[in-house]
Amino acid sequence: MKPEALMLLEEVRTAIAEIEEFVDYRKGFAIYTDHRPSQIIAERLLEVIGESVKKMMRLDQHIILTDSARIASLRNRIAHDYSNIDHATVYVILTRHLPTLKEEVEALLKEHG
């Protein structure tokens, strides 16, 4: 794996760790939607993850991440259509899809890092 791809995987791992540390999403949707700082942090870090994944897809097409195209697409929606972000969608990503991405990134870093 190219060193640049490893660096991007590290960026994704760091962003996931920061989401887990700073975003209040584990206590339920109502808590998440009532805590604006959590929304802002989650959206920004998902944007970082999406940008890193987008760059990885261009750099090394052998890196397989579940829903990588959708991750990159989310980044574009956050960056370019911010006023229409659906908090329910972001919450579902945090609770259902982020754990899978974390596992895949950790496995790739363990294998290649």
C-alpha positions in Angstrom: 0.0 0.0 0.0 1.3 3.4 -0.9 2.5 5.6 2.0 0.0 8.3 1.1 -2.9 5.8 1.4 -1.6 4.8 4.9 -1.6 8.4 5.9 -5.2 8.8 4.7 -6.2 5.7 6.6 -4.7 7.2 9.7 -6.7 10.4 9.1 -9.8 8.4 9.0 -8.9 6.5 12.1 -8.2 9.7 14.0 -11.5 11.3 12.8 -13.4 8.2 14.0 -11.7 8.4 17.4 -12.5 12.1 17.7 -16.2 11.4 16.9 -16.2 8.7 19.5 -14.7 11.0 22.1 -16.5 14.3 21.4 -19.8 13.5 19.8 -22.8 12.7 22.1 -24.6 10.1 19.9 -24.6 7.0 22.1 -27.3 8.2 24.4 -29.9 8.4 21.6 -31.2 10.5 18.8 -33.0 13.1 20.9 -29.8 13.8 22.9 -27.8 14.1 19.7 -30.3 16.5 18.1 -30.5 18.6 21.2 -26.7 19.0 21.4 -25.6 21.3 18.6 -21.9 21.0 19.3 -22.1 17.3 18.7 -23.8 17.9 15.3 -21.2 20.4 14.2 -18.3 18.1 15.3 -19.8 15.0 13.7 -20.5 16.8 10.4 -17.0 18.3 10.2 -15.3 15.0 11.0 -17.5 13.1 8.6 -16.4 15.6 6.0 -12.8 14.8 6.8 -13.5 11.1 6.6 -15.2 11.6 3.2 -12.4 13.6 1.8 -9.8 11.1 2.9 -11.8 8.2 1.5 -12.3 10.1 -1.8 -8.5 10.7 -2.1 -7.8 7.0 -1.2 -10.2 5.8 -3.9 -8.3 7.9 -6.5 -4.9 6.9 -5.1 -5.3 3.1 -4.7 -8.3 1.3 -6.2 -7.3 -1.9 -4.4 -8.3 -0.4 -1.0 -11.8 -1.8 -0.3 -14.0 0.0 2.1 -17.7 -0.7 2.4 -19.8 2.1 0.9 -16.7 4.2 0.0 -18.6 6.0 -2.8 -21.4 6.8 -0.4 -18.8 8.1 2.2 -17.3 10.4 -0.5 -20.8 11.5 -1.5 -21.7 12.4 2.0 -18.6 14.6 2.2 -19.8 16.5 -0.9 -23.3 17.0 0.6 -21.9 18.3 3.8 -19.5 20.7 2.0 -21.8 21.9 -0.8 -25.4 21.5 0.6 -24.9 22.2 4.3 -28.3 23.8 4.9 -30.0 20.6 3.8 -28.1 18.2 6.1 -30.5 15.6 7.6 -29.6 15.0 11.3 -31.4 11.7 11.2 -29.1 10.5 8.3 -26.0 11.7 10.1 -27.1 9.9 13.3 -27.7 6.6 11.4 -24.2 6.9 9.9 -22.7 7.4 13.3 -24.5 4.5 14.9 -24.8 2.0 12.1 -22.0 2.6 9.6 -19.1 4.2 11.5 -18.4 0.9 13.5 -18.0 -1.0 10.2 -15.7 1.7 8.7 -13.7 1.7 11.9 -13.2 -2.1 11.8 -12.2 -2.0 8.1 -9.7 0.8 8.6 -8.2 -0.9 11.7 -7.8 -4.1 9.7 -6.1 -2.3 6.8 -3.7 -0.5 9.0 -2.9 -3.7 10.9 -2.3 -5.5 7.6 -0.3 -2.8 5.8 0.8 -0.4 8.5 
